[in-house]
Amino acid sequence: MHNIYVKDVTQKCHGKLIQGALDTPLISFSKDTRTIQKGDVFVGIKGTNFDGNNMYEEALEKGAIGCILNKDTIVNEYYLNKYSDTFIILVDDTIETLQKLASYKRSLYDIPVIAITGSVGKTSTKDIVASVLEEKYHVLKTLGNLNNHIGLPLTILSLKDEDALVVEMGMNNLGEINTLSKIARPTIGIITNIGTAHIGNLGSRENILKAKLEILDGMDNGILIINNDNDLLHDWYLKNKHNLKIVTYGINNQSDFNAKDINLNELFSTFMVDNENYQINIPGDHFILNALVGITIGNLFNISTEKIKNGLENFTLSKNRMEIEKVNNYTIINDSYNANYDSMVSAINYLGSLKSHKIAVLGDMLELGKYSEKLHRNLAKVLLDNKIDIVITVGNNAKYISSELLNLNFNKNNLYSYNSNKDAINKLKGIIKDDDTILIKASNGMHFKEIYEALKGD
C-alpha cells in the first residue's frame, strides 16, 4: 500500500496546517458526514446550495481523523481543543486539492488503470470489466457512478493494495474528461458509444465525440477500445491516423472482437466470439456489446477463456439498472437510475422482445436542451415498432411521447400521461395483471425509484 500523508497536502497543495502531525497517513476520504466512517479524512465541498465545510464538527464527532477545509472556513477553537488529536488543514480550493492528491497517489502505483466513458453503458461496462479482471487481479472500481471531478479522485484516493483500477468517467461539457484523464492517466481507455446524452450542453453528437475522445489526453502509448458499431466512432477510427493501439468490438461491423449467433431470452443472452460460447445473465443486445468489452479486456490481460466466461456470468449490475424482478405474478424491469435517448431505445427494444403483456412507464429524459421535444417524440415510433401494449408517461417532456403516439394512432385507451409519480403509481396498481412486464425508466431526477418501490411493496 502506498500512503499519502498530511505533509503531502501542505507541500503539494500549499495547505495550511492548523493542528496535527505532518506524518499522519491519509488512508480513506469522505465528503459526506452521513456516511463518514471512523478514520476517514473529511473533505469539505462547497456546493451551489450547501457548504459542506461547515459540517467539519459533525465529521470530527463521528470519528474523522482530520479535515481538509476551504481557507475561509471559521474553525471553532472549542473543537480544536476537544479533538486535539486530529488535524485541520485549510486550502485555497478543496476540490482542486482532492484532484492534486489523487493525481499524486496515482503516480505511486504502477498498475493497470482502465478508464471507461461513453454516452450510455459506462456503469454496466465498468461492472463487467471489473468482474472479468477479478478472475486474475485484486480490483478497485468506481463505486456506483462516482464518475465526476469529485467522485473519480475519491475513488483513486481509496486505493490500498489493489493491483488493478477500473474507473468510470462522466461529463456534462467539453474539458471535463480531459481533467479526469490527466488525473487517472489510464493505461487502457474504453469508449462505449457516442449518443445524445448531454447534447443540450454540447450542441451536437460531433461535440460529444470530441468530449469523449478527451480520454486520450491522459494516456501515454496505451490502448483504446471502441465500439465499432457506433457510427461516429467507426468513422473516426477509419478516417484518422492513430499513435496508439486501437482495439475494436461490435456486432454488425467487422471488428477485432465480434459477437455472432446471438440468442436472447427474458433472463440471459448467449452469443459466440471466435467459436467460443459466452453467456451473460442480463438480457438485451446492448449488454452483449458491454460483454464484448469484458472479453476484449480478458484477452488483453491473458485471462483464460474459462475465467472470462466465469467473470461474465457472475457480474452484478449496480442498483436500479436493468434489475429484473418477479413481484407477485408480474415482472418489473427497474431501469430507473438514469435515461437518455439511446438507453431508452435499448430498454424499449428489450421490452418489445418479450412475449408477455408489456407496459412502459417512461419519464423525462433530462439535459437534452433544444433537442428535448424531438428526441422524446422519436420514442413514440420505437414504442409502436415494439408493440408495447400500454404506455404511461410522467413529466413535462415525456408528454411529447404521449402526444406523438396519438399522432401515430396509438390506442388512446392504453395511453396515460401524468405530472406526478403518485398518479402513475395509482394507475399502475389499477391496471397491472398477472404475467405483465413493466419497464420503469427515466432520468434520475424524476425519482422513478419511487414507482419501483411502490410496485415492489405490494
N, C-alpha and C positions, 0 to 999 in steps of 0.2 A: 504494500500500500504506500502511495506517495502522498504525504500530508502537505498541506499548506498551513501557514501559521499567522498569528496576529501581525508579526513583523512584515509579512508579505503585503498585508493591507496598508500598513504605514509606509512601506518603501515603494511598492509598485503602484499604489493607488493614492499616495500622498494623504493617507488618513491621519487624523489627529487622535492619538490615544489619550482618552480622559482618565481611564484607570485600567489596570490589568497588566498581565505579563506578556511580553513580546513573544515568548516561546510557547504560548498556548496553541495546541493544534486545533485546526478547524475541520471537523470531520463531516458534519451534516448541517444543512442550511434550511431555513424556513422563512416564508414571508407571511404566514398566516397563523395568528395566535389560536385559532380554533382547532388547528391540527398539529400545533408545535409539540415536539417531543423533548423530554429531558435530555440535555446535552446538545441540543441544536443551537446553531448561531441564528439569531433573529435579524433579518434584514428589513428595514422599514422602507416600504414602497409608497410613494405619493401618487394616488390616482386622481381621476377627474373629480370625483365626489367624496373621496375619502383619503385621509393621510395616515397610512399605516405606521409612520414614525411615532405617532402619538400612542401606539399600543405597546411601547417598549416595556412599560411597567408590568403589564399582564404577561408579556413574554418572560420576564425575569421571574415572576411569581410562579410560572409553570415550569421553570427549570432550565431556561436558556442559559448557556454558559457565557453568553455575551451578546452584544448588539452592535450592528453597523447601521448608523443613522445619518440622515442628512444633516449638514452642519448647522442649519437653522433650528434644529430641534432643541427645545429647552429641557435639559436634563435636571430632574429634581435631586437636590443634594441628599434628601432623605433616602432615596432609592440607591444612590451611590454608596451610602453608608450601610444600608440594610443588606445589599448584595455586593459587598466589598471584594468577594472572591470571584466576581465576574469581570468582564472587560466591556468598555464602551469606546467605540471608535466613531468619530464624526468625519464624514467625507463630503466632497462637493456634490456628488450625484450617486445615489445608492445603486441605481440600475447600471450605470457605467462601471461602477466598482464591481458589481456582480459579473459583468461581461469580461472585465480585465482579469479577475480572479479565475474565471472559468477558462479563459484562454491560456493563462499560466498553468493551471492544473492540467489542461490537455497536453501541454508541452512536456509534462513529466512522464507521460505514458506513451510507450511505443507499441500500440495495439491497433488492430483493425478498427476503423471508425466508419460505419455505414450510415449515410445520411439519405433520407427519403423525402422527396417533395412531389407535388402534383396537385391537380385540381380536385381529384377525388381518389379515394383508396389509400391515402397515406397511412392512416392508423392501422387498417387491417393488413396492409403490406408490411408495416413495421412489425406487427404481431407475428406474421408468418415467417418473416426473415429471422426474427429473434428465436422463434421456435425451432427452425432448422439449425441455426448456429448453436443452439443449446445442446444439440447432439454431440458437439465437439468442444465447445467453449463455455466458460462462465461469462454470461452475457448481462450487461446492464442495458435497459431500453427505456426510452421515454415513457413515463407513466401517463396513462390517459392520453390527452392531447396537449401536454405541456410543450408546445412546439414554437413558442414565440421568443421575443427578445429577452424575456424573463425566464420562461419555462426551460428553454434549452440550456442556458447557463446553470440553472439549478440542477438539471439532470447531470451535466458534466461534473459539477461540484460534489455530487453524491458518489462519484467513482471511488471504489475502495480496492478490492483485489480482483476485480473482473479483468478478463483478458480479451474482451470484445465489447464494443459500444454501438448500439443502434439508436439513432436519433431521427426524429421527425422534424421537418422544417415547414412551417406555415408562413403565410404572408398575406397582407392586405394591399401593399403598394410596392412599387419598384424600390430597390435598395435594401429591403428588409432581409431577403435571403443572402444577399451579399454579406451583411453583417454576421448572420448566423454561420455562414460557411467559413468565414475568416476566424471565427471563434472555434468551431469544431474541427476544422481542417480535415475533411473526410478523406479516407483512402479509397472509398467507393461511394459514388453518388448514384441515386436512382430517381428517375422522373417517371411517375406512373401514367400521366396523361396531361394534356392541355385542354381544359374545358372552358366553362363560363363562370366558375366561382370567382367572385370579386371583380367581375367585368365592369361593375358600376364604378369602381375606383380606377381601374386600369384602362378602360375605354375600348379595348379590342382583345381578341384572342392572341393576336400577334404580340401585344404588350405583355400578356400573361406568359407567353413563351419566353420572352425576354427576361421577365422576372424569375421564372423557374430556372433558367439557364445560369442565373447568378450562383447556383450551387457550385459551378465550376470555379468561382473566384477564390475559394479557399483550398482547392485541390491542386496537388503538385504531382503530375505524372501518375494520376490514379486511373481508375476505371469508371466509366459512366455507363449505366444500364438504362435503356429506354424502351418504352412501349412502342414497338414498330407499327402497330395497328393505328396509332393516333396520327391523324393526317398531318398536323403541324410538326410533330417530332419526326415523322417519316421523311417529310420534305426537307427539314433541317439537316437530317442525317445524310441525305443524298446530295444536297447542294453545297455542303460546307466541308472544308478540309479540317481535320481534327488532329490536335497534337497529343491527344491521349487515346487510350483504347476505348472503343465503343462496343458494347455487347447489346444485342437486340433480342427481344422476345415478342411473341404475338400469336394470334390465332389465324388471321387472314393473310397477312403479308409474310413472305418468306423471311425467316429470322434465324438467329443462332439457336434459339430455343422455341420450337413451335408445338402448340397443343393440337392434337388430332384425335379423331374418333371420340368426340365429346358426347357424354351421356349425362343428362340432368334429371334429377327427381326432386321430390319435396324435401329430402333430408341431406343429400350429398351429391357430389358430382364426380364422375370419373373421366379420365382422358389419358392419352398416350403422348409421351415425349421420347423420341429416339427409341421406339419399340419397347419402352417400359410403361407399365400401367401405374397410374397415380390416382389417389382419391383424396378429396378434400371434403370435410364434413360440414361445409357451408354451401348452400345451393346458389346457383346463378353463374352465368358465364363471366361476369366481371370479377368474380372471385377466382376463376380459373386463371385469368390474367395475373392476379396477385400471387397465386400459387406458382406461376411460372417464374416470378421474381425469386421466390424461395428456392426453386430448382436451380435457377441460374447461380444464385449465391452459393448453394450447396456444391455445385460443380467447381466454382472458382476457388472454394476453400477445400477441395478434395475430400468432401464428406461423402461417404458411401451412399449408393442408391437406396439401400435399405434404411439407412438413418435419415435420408432426406424424406422418404415416404413416411417414416415414423414422425418426423417433425411436422409434416403437413397434416397428418391425421390427428395429431394431438394438440394443435394450436387452438387457443381460445380467443375469441374476439373481445375487444374492450366493450364495456357495458353499453347497452342501448344502440348497438349496431347490428342489424340483421339478426336479432335474437328471435328465434322461432320457438314458440312455446305453446303447448297444448293446455288450454284453460277450459275446464268443464268439458263441453263437447265441441268447442270451436278452437281455431288456431289463430294466434296473434303473431304477426311479423313486426317486432318492435325495432324500427329503424329511426327512432325519434331524436337521436343525438344531433344530427345536422342534415342539411339538404341543399343541393344546388341542382341545376337542370340535369346535369349528366348523371348524378346519383339517383335523382328522381326517375329518370328514364330506365336506369338499370333495375331499380326496385319494382317499377310497374311491369317491366318485361318479365321479371321473375314471377310476380303475382299472376300475370297472364298465362304463364306456362303451366299453372296448376289446374287440376280438373275440378276443384271444389267451387262452390258459390263464392264469388270474390267481391270484397268490399275494400275500397281505397279511401282512407281518411288522410287528406292532404292539407297541409298548412302553407303559410307563406314561405317562399324562398327569399332570404334577405340579401342585402348588399349587391343587388343587380342593377341599381341605378335606372337609367333611361331604358334599359333592356328588360325591365321587370315585367311589364304588361305582355310584351311579345313572347317571352320565354314561358310565362305562366300559361298563356293561350296555347302555345305549342304543345303543352302536355295533354290537351284535350284529345288531339288525334292519337297520341300514344295510348291513352286510356281506351279509346274506341278500337284501335287496332288490336288491343289485347283483350277485348271483350270483357271489360270489367263490369260487373253487374250493378253495383251501387257505388256512387261517389259522394263523399261528404267533404266539403271544403270549409276551412276555418281561416279567417283573416281577410284583410282588405285586398291584398294582392291575389290570394287564392280565389277570390270571386271571379277573376278573369278566366280561371279554369272552368268554372260553372257556366259563365256567360258563353264561352266558346263551345262548350259541349252542347248547349241549347242551339247554337248556330249550326252545329253539325247533326242536329236532330236526335241527340241522345234522349232517351225516355225521361221526361221531366219528373215522372213519379218516382224515379230511382236516383234523383239528384237533390242534395240538400246543401245549403250554404249558410254558414253561421259566423257570428262575430266572436264567439267565446267557446272555449274548450268545454265548459259546463253544458252548453246547449248540445254540442256534438256528442258528449257522453250520454246525455239523456236520450237522444235519438238512437244511438247505438244500442243502448240497453233495451230499447223497444223493438228493434228490428233483427238483432242477431239471432240466428237459428243454428241448430246442430249442424256441424260439419262446415260452417262458414270459415273462410280465411280472411282476416282483417289486416291490412297493411296500415301502419301508423307512421307517417313521415312528414317532417317539416324542419325548418331551421331551428336551432336550439333555443333561440329567443322566443319561440312560440310555446315553449314549455309543454310539448306534446307528451312528455313523460307522465303528465297528469292523466292523460287519456289512457295510456297503457296501464297505469297503476289502478285506475278506476275499473277497467275491464278485468284486470287480473284479480282484483279483490272480490269480484262477485263469486 
